[in-house]
């Protein structure tokens, strides 16, 4: 009877160890997916702003980068910065660089992406 109890306790302990590992792994991946979604939202918002303001883009971004207000997106630790990277030949396209930063807990995500806006 004592051996049966010891085997049962060891089986329960190993099952809890495996479940604990998978739950922490799932928590990490859910935070990472949240940050990826926030990055996509910040990028889409910055690109939409740049496309709407393509006429005055060179004047607004010539000296420094522009940081639009992202509080309406509901991302508490997110920020975006838009800067002018290059102007294509023929003056029909403008290259912009979008820097996004977002974090949740101990995990943070920072990406830099370049786009061309034609007009």
C-alpha positions as CSV (number, residue, x, y, z in Angstrom):
1,X,0.0,0.0,0.0
2,X,2.9,2.4,0.8
3,X,4.5,1.7,-2.6
4,X,1.2,2.5,-4.3
5,X,0.9,5.8,-2.5
6,X,4.6,6.7,-3.4
7,X,4.0,5.9,-7.0
8,X,0.8,7.9,-7.1
9,X,2.5,10.9,-5.5
10,X,5.5,10.7,-8.0
11,X,3.1,10.5,-11.0
12,X,1.1,13.5,-9.7
13,X,4.3,15.5,-9.1
14,X,5.6,14.8,-12.6
15,X,2.2,15.7,-14.2
16,X,2.3,19.0,-12.3
17,X,5.9,19.7,-13.4
18,X,4.9,19.1,-17.1
19,X,1.8,21.2,-16.8
20,X,3.8,24.0,-15.1
21,X,6.3,24.1,-17.9
22,X,3.6,24.2,-20.6
23,X,1.6,26.9,-18.9
24,X,4.6,29.2,-18.6
25,X,5.4,28.5,-22.3
26,X,1.9,29.4,-23.2
27,X,2.0,32.6,-21.2
28,X,5.2,33.6,-23.0
29,X,3.7,32.9,-26.4
30,X,0.5,34.8,-25.6
31,X,2.5,37.8,-24.5
32,X,4.5,37.6,-27.7
33,X,1.4,37.3,-29.9
34,X,-0.1,40.4,-28.1
35,X,3.1,42.4,-28.8
36,X,3.0,41.3,-32.5
37,X,-0.6,42.4,-32.8
38,X,0.3,45.8,-31.1
39,X,3.2,46.2,-33.5
40,X,0.9,45.6,-36.5
41,X,-1.6,48.1,-35.1
42,X,1.0,50.8,-34.6
43,X,2.5,50.2,-38.0
44,X,-0.9,50.4,-39.7
45,X,-1.8,53.6,-37.8
46,X,1.5,55.3,-38.7
47,X,1.2,54.2,-42.4
48,X,-2.4,55.5,-42.5
49,X,-1.2,58.9,-41.0
50,X,1.6,59.1,-43.6
51,X,-0.7,58.3,-46.5
52,X,-3.2,61.0,-45.4
53,X,-0.5,63.6,-44.9
54,X,1.5,62.8,-48.0
55,X,1.2,66.3,-49.3
56,X,3.0,67.9,-46.4
57,X,5.1,64.9,-45.5
58,X,8.4,66.4,-46.5
59,X,7.9,69.6,-44.5
60,X,6.7,67.8,-41.4
61,X,9.4,65.1,-41.4
62,X,12.4,67.1,-42.8
63,X,14.1,68.0,-39.6
64,X,13.1,65.3,-37.1
65,X,10.8,62.4,-36.6
66,X,7.1,62.7,-35.9
67,X,5.5,60.9,-32.9
68,X,1.8,60.6,-33.4
69,X,-0.5,60.2,-30.5
70,X,-1.3,56.5,-30.0
71,X,-3.4,56.7,-26.9
72,X,-6.6,56.0,-28.9
73,X,-5.2,52.6,-29.8
74,X,-5.3,51.4,-26.2
75,X,-1.7,50.2,-26.2
76,X,-0.4,51.3,-22.8
77,X,3.4,50.8,-23.4
78,X,3.4,51.4,-27.1
79,X,5.0,54.2,-29.1
80,X,5.6,54.9,-32.8
81,X,8.0,57.3,-34.6
82,X,7.8,58.2,-38.3
83,X,10.9,59.6,-40.0
84,X,11.7,60.5,-43.6
85,X,14.2,58.1,-45.0
86,X,14.6,59.0,-48.7
87,X,12.9,60.5,-51.7
88,X,12.8,58.4,-54.9
89,X,13.8,59.7,-58.3
90,X,11.2,61.6,-60.2
91,X,9.8,63.0,-56.9
92,X,6.8,60.6,-57.1
93,X,7.6,58.5,-54.0
94,X,8.7,59.2,-50.5
95,X,10.4,56.7,-48.3
96,X,9.5,56.7,-44.6
97,X,10.8,54.7,-41.7
98,X,8.5,53.6,-39.0
99,X,9.9,52.7,-35.6
100,X,7.5,50.8,-33.3
101,X,8.1,50.0,-29.6
102,X,5.8,48.0,-27.3
103,X,6.2,46.0,-24.2
104,X,4.3,43.8,-21.8
105,X,5.8,42.6,-18.6
106,X,9.5,41.7,-19.1
107,X,9.1,41.2,-22.9
108,X,9.6,44.1,-25.3
109,X,9.4,44.4,-29.0
110,X,11.2,47.0,-31.1
111,X,11.0,47.0,-34.9
112,X,12.1,49.4,-37.7
113,X,10.3,49.1,-41.1
114,X,10.7,51.1,-44.2
115,X,7.9,52.0,-46.7
116,X,7.5,53.9,-49.9
117,X,4.5,56.1,-50.3
118,X,3.6,57.1,-53.9
119,X,1.6,60.2,-54.8
